Amino acid sequence: MMPRVECPSCNRLIAAAPVSGRPGMGRIFRHDEPGVRRERSGSLVSCPGSLDVVTLPDPGMQLDLFGEAEEQQEHDDPVLF
């Protein structure tokens, strides 16, 4: 699931994908401007905030795959202080 961030133009929550080479940054997915669906020619009208680069929530957070964190905790010896 892609994180959702607030579009700086329309303030709606829109999915954003990570940007290569820019940790913690993402590009907002293309979306329609609220209330505007099509031009007279029939073309879709994108929100001016579409494709903006924004800060993603929880930058640099690594997701655990297949319970790796739980398995590691089970194998660690307890530390006594």
C-alpha positions as a Markdown table, in Angstrom:
| # | Residue | x | y | z |
|---|---|---|---|---|
| 1 | Met | 0.0 | 0.0 | 0.0 |
| 2 | Met | 1.4 | 3.4 | -0.9 |
| 3 | Pro | 1.5 | 6.1 | 1.7 |
| 4 | Arg | -1.1 | 8.9 | 1.4 |
| 5 | Val | 0.0 | 12.5 | 1.7 |
| 6 | Glu | -1.9 | 15.8 | 1.5 |
| 7 | Cys | -1.7 | 17.5 | -1.9 |
| 8 | Pro | -0.4 | 21.0 | -1.5 |
| 9 | Ser | -2.8 | 22.4 | -4.1 |
| 10 | Cys | -6.2 | 20.7 | -3.3 |
| 11 | Asn | -5.5 | 19.4 | 0.3 |
| 12 | Arg | -6.8 | 15.9 | -0.5 |
| 13 | Leu | -5.1 | 12.8 | 0.6 |
| 14 | Ile | -3.4 | 11.3 | -2.4 |
| 15 | Ala | -1.1 | 8.2 | -2.8 |
| 16 | Ala | 2.6 | 9.0 | -3.3 |
| 17 | Ala | 5.4 | 6.8 | -4.5 |
| 18 | Pro | 9.1 | 7.0 | -3.4 |
| 19 | Val | 11.5 | 9.0 | -5.6 |
| 20 | Ser | 14.7 | 7.3 | -6.6 |
| 21 | Gly | 17.8 | 8.8 | -5.0 |
| 22 | Arg | 15.8 | 11.0 | -2.6 |
| 23 | Pro | 15.2 | 9.2 | 0.7 |
| 24 | Gly | 12.1 | 10.2 | 2.5 |
| 25 | Met | 10.7 | 12.0 | -0.6 |
| 26 | Gly | 7.8 | 10.9 | -2.8 |
| 27 | Arg | 6.0 | 12.0 | -5.9 |
| 28 | Ile | 2.2 | 12.5 | -5.6 |
| 29 | Phe | 0.2 | 10.5 | -8.1 |
| 30 | Arg | -1.7 | 12.3 | -10.9 |
| 31 | His | -5.2 | 13.1 | -9.8 |
| 32 | Asp | -8.2 | 15.3 | -10.9 |
| 33 | Glu | -8.7 | 18.7 | -9.4 |
| 34 | Pro | -11.8 | 18.8 | -7.2 |
| 35 | Gly | -14.9 | 19.8 | -9.1 |
| 36 | Val | -13.1 | 19.8 | -12.5 |
| 37 | Arg | -13.4 | 16.5 | -14.5 |
| 38 | Arg | -12.9 | 17.3 | -18.1 |
| 39 | Glu | -12.2 | 20.2 | -20.5 |
| 40 | Arg | -14.6 | 20.9 | -23.4 |
| 41 | Ser | -12.4 | 18.8 | -25.6 |
| 42 | Gly | -13.0 | 15.8 | -23.3 |
| 43 | Ser | -9.5 | 15.8 | -21.9 |
| 44 | Leu | -9.0 | 15.2 | -18.2 |
| 45 | Val | -7.8 | 18.1 | -16.1 |
| 46 | Ser | -5.1 | 17.2 | -13.5 |
| 47 | Cys | -4.8 | 19.0 | -10.3 |
| 48 | Pro | -1.8 | 21.5 | -10.3 |
| 49 | Gly | -0.4 | 19.5 | -7.4 |
| 50 | Ser | -0.2 | 16.3 | -9.4 |
| 51 | Leu | 3.4 | 14.9 | -9.6 |
| 52 | Asp | 4.7 | 17.3 | -7.0 |
| 53 | Val | 7.6 | 16.0 | -4.8 |
| 54 | Val | 6.7 | 15.9 | -1.1 |
| 55 | Thr | 8.0 | 14.5 | 2.1 |
| 56 | Leu | 6.7 | 11.0 | 2.9 |
| 57 | Pro | 5.5 | 10.1 | 6.3 |
| 58 | Asp | 8.0 | 8.1 | 8.4 |
| 59 | Pro | 11.0 | 8.6 | 6.1 |
| 60 | Gly | 13.5 | 5.8 | 6.1 |
| 61 | Met | 11.2 | 3.4 | 7.9 |
| 62 | Gln | 12.0 | -0.2 | 6.9 |
| 63 | Leu | 9.0 | -2.6 | 7.0 |
| 64 | Asp | 9.5 | -6.0 | 8.5 |
| 65 | Leu | 9.1 | -8.8 | 6.0 |
| 66 | Phe | 7.5 | -12.0 | 7.0 |
| 67 | Gly | 7.9 | -11.3 | 10.8 |
| 68 | Glu | 11.7 | -10.9 | 10.7 |
| 69 | Ala | 11.6 | -8.7 | 13.8 |
| 70 | Glu | 9.6 | -11.3 | 15.8 |
| 71 | Glu | 11.9 | -14.2 | 14.8 |
| 72 | Gln | 14.9 | -12.1 | 15.8 |
| 73 | Gln | 13.4 | -11.4 | 19.2 |
| 74 | Glu | 12.7 | -15.1 | 19.8 |
| 75 | His | 16.3 | -16.0 | 19.2 |
| 76 | Asp | 18.0 | -13.2 | 21.2 |
| 77 | Asp | 19.1 | -14.1 | 24.7 |
| 78 | Pro | 17.7 | -11.9 | 27.4 |
| 79 | Val | 20.1 | -9.3 | 28.8 |
| 80 | Leu | 20.2 | -8.9 | 32.5 |
| 81 | Phe | 21.3 | -5.7 | 34.1 |
